[in-house]
Amino acid sequence: MSVITGNAQNTPIGENIELAGENPEELKVIYVNKDVSTHFIAMEDIKYVDISVNDIVGDIPTGNSLRIKPTKEGASGVITIVTERFFVQYMLVYSSDLAKAYTRFNIPYADLRSYMNPEVNLTKAQMYDYAHRMFISKNKFYDVSSKSNLMKIVLNNIYTLDKYFFIDISMINKTKIRYDIDQIRFKIEDKKQTKATNFQSIEILPLMQVNKNLVFKKNYRNIFVFEKFTFPDEKVLTIEISEKQISGRTITLRIDYADILHADAFTE
C-alpha cells in the first residue's frame, strides 16, 4: 500500500458528508478507507481521542501514535486529538479510492492549537530534558546504598520540580557475570518489619524512566520520575531490582523520608 505524505486538504465543497462544528470549512481532510489503517503520529503523547461517528474505530498502540480504521464504507466524521499540550481536529472523509487513503499522517506543528491540560505539568520531553541534566550534576547523596551478592546499589540524587520527584540511582556489578534486569519495583513499606500479618507495602509506579536498557555488565544508571508522594517517618521507600533467573540476584535500596526531604530543586 502506498503512503500518502502530501498535505491534507480543506473540506471539499460538494462532498455528501455531514459536517460538524461551527467552522467545518477550516478542518483539514484526511481520507480513509475500510481496507487501510490510518496512523496519526503526534510530537507528544496522546491523552485523549474522540471520533464523532461509531463507524470509525481506533486505538493508541504507542504513546504518540493513533491508529484508526472505518468499519464500513461511507464512514466519515470529525476526529479530535488532545496531546499533553495541544489540541487538533481533522475531518475524516471516506474515499473508495484505496490509493487516496492516508496510511500515515504526521501531525504538523502548524495544525496544533495550544491546550492547557490540567493533568499535565510537564511533558515527557521536558521530563527527559530535566533528567538528562541530572546525569551531569554532582552526587548529593553518598551514604544511601546497599550491597548484596557482590552487587551495589547507590542513590545519586533526588530532585524535585513542581509536583514531580526525579530519583537517580546507580548499580555496580563487581562480578564478571552480566546482570539481566527482570523488574524494578518501588514500594513504600514499614521501616520495622515485625509480624508478617501486620506488614504493609504500597507499590508506586514511575511516570517515566530514562534508561530503557535492561542488561549491563559493570555499571547501570537510571533516573525515574514520580508524581510527588509523602509517607510517615515509620515507613521507607524501597527500590527492589531483581534478575531474570530462577535464582537470580535481587538487591534492595531503602530510602528514608528524611532523604526525600533533602531533595534538590531544578533551577532554570
N, C-alpha and C positions, 0 to 999 in steps of 0.2 A: 504493500500500500504506500502511496506517495505521501510525503509530509508536506503540508501546505504551510509555508512560512511567510507568506505575504501579509500585508496589513489588513486587519479587519475593516469591513466596510460599514458605512452608516446604514441605518434601516432603509431597505429599498421601498420605493413607492409602488403600490400595486400588488404587493405580496398579500395573499389571503391568509393573514395571521391576526391573532388577537393581541393588540398592543397593551402594555401595562405601564402605569406611571404617568406623571404629568407631562414629561417631555420625552416620549419614546423615540422621537427622531434623533435624539442625541446619543442613543445607545448604539454601540458598535455591534455588528452582526458576526456571530460565529456559526458557521454552517455545520450541521450534524447529520449523521445517518445511522440507522439501526445496526448496520454491519461494521461500524467503526467506533472505537473508543476514543473520545477526545480528552486529551490531558492538558490541564491548565497548570503552568509552572509559575509559582509566585516567588518573590525575593525574600519572603518571611514565612514563618509557619502559619498555616491556615487555621483559624479559630472557629469559624462559623460559615456555613453554606446554606443557601436557600434556593430551591428550584421551584418556580411558580406553578409547574404542572407535574402531575403524578406519572406521566408517561415518559419522563426522563429521570433516570436514576443515577446515583453517583456514590463514590466513596473517596476516602483520603488514604491512599496506600502509603504515602510518606508524609512527613510533616509539612512540606511546602508544595505538595502536588495534589491535584484533584482530578479524578477520573470520572467522566460522565458518559452516558450512552442512552439513546432513545430506546424504548421497548416496543414501539410500533411506528409505522410510517405516519408522517404528518405531524409528529410531536414537535411543538415549538413553544417557547416561553422565555421568561427572564430568569437569569441566574445572578445571585448576589453572593459575593465572596468577601469575607472580612478576615484580614490578617491581624497581626499584633498591633499595627499602627495605621492600616489603610483599609479602604473600602472601595469596591469596584463592582459595576454591574454590566452585563452584556445581554444582548438579545440572541437567544438560540433559535436558529431557523433551520427547519428540516429541508434537506436537499436530496432528491432522488439520484443525483449525480454523485456517485461514490468518490470520484476524483476531486470533487469540490469540497468534501467534508474535511474539517480540520482533524488531524490526529494529534497535533501538539500546538499549543499556543502559549508562548512565553509572555506573561502579563507585563507590558512595558510600563516604565515609571510614569510616563505621560498620562496613562489611564487612571492612575491611583488618586483617590481623594483622601485627605487626612481624616483619621478617625481616632479618637482618644478612647481606647479600650480600658474600662475601669479596672479590669482584672490584670492588666499588664503594665508594670512599671518599667521593666527592662525587657528589650527584645533578646532573642537568643544571640543575635550578632553582637549586641552590646555586652552580654554576659561573657562571650568568648573574648572580647576585647579587654575587659577588665581582668579576666582570668589570666590572659597572656601577660598582662602587666605584673602579675604576681610571680611569674616564672623568673623575672629579672630582679625581684625585690629580695632584700636580705631576710634571712630567717629570724623570726621574733621569738620562737619557742625552741628551747634547746633541751629541756628536761622532761618532755612529754613523749615517751617512747615505750616500746615493748619488744621483748626478744622471745623467740621460740623456734626450735628446730633449725638453728643457725640462720634464722631469718630475723630481720629487724624492721619494725615499722615506726616511723617518726612523724610527728606533727610539725610541719614547717611554719605555717601561718594561718591565721584566721582573719579575714577582712569582712567588713560589713558595708553595705550600701543600700540606703532606703530600707526596704523590708526583706533584704536578702543577706544570707551568710555565704561566704566563699571559704571553703575549708581545703587547705593544701597539705597533702601527705606524700611521703616517700616510703619506698620499701627497698631494703638492701638484702640481696641474696648472697650469703657467704659460702654457699656450696657451689659445686660445679654442675648441679642439676638445674635445668631451666624450670621456671615456675609458670604453670598454665593456670590462669585465674578462672575459677569456676563462677564465683559470685562475690559481690561486695555488698554487705548489709550494714545498715545504720540503724541502731536501736537506742532508745532511752530506757535504761534499766535501773533497778535498785542498786545502790552502791554496796550495801551489805546484803549478801545472799544467805539468809538463814534457813528458812524452810521452803522447800520447793513449791509447796501449795500456796505460799504467800508471795512468791516471786512474781514480779510484774515486768513485762517487757513490751514496749510500744515501738513498732518499726516505723521509720520515716523514710521517705523516698526523695532522692535528689531531683531537682528540676533539670539538671544538666551536668554532664561530666565532659572534661576537655579531651582526655586521652581515651580513645576507644580501643587501644591495643590491649589484648588480654594475655600476651606472652612476653616474658622478659628473662634474661639470663642473669644479670647482676643488679641492675637498678631500674626502679619503676617510680614514676611520679605522676600524680593526677590531682586535679582540682575539681571539687564538687560544689554545686550551687544549690542552696536550700532556701525555702521561704523561712523567714525569721521564726525561731521557736525558743521557748523557755522551758526550764524544768527546775525543780527544787534542789537544794543542796544535797539531799539524801539520795539523789539519782546521778547517773553519769551517762554521757553519750558514748556508746561503744561502736567501733568500726571493726567489723569482722570480715576478713578476707580468707577464702578457702580455695584449695587447689582442686583441679579436675582429675581426681583419682579416688579410688575407694578408700584408701588410707592416706589421702592427701594431707599436706601440711596446712594447718589453719593458724592464723595469727590474729590477735585482737588488740586494738588500741583503745584505752579508756581515757576520755576527756572530761575533766571536771567542769562544772558550770563556771567556776572561777576563771578558768582558761577562756571560756566563751566571752566572759565579761571583759577580758583584756584584748578583745578583737580590735584590730587597727581599722582605720577608715580610709577609703579611697579619696584622693584629692585630685581635682582637675588640673 
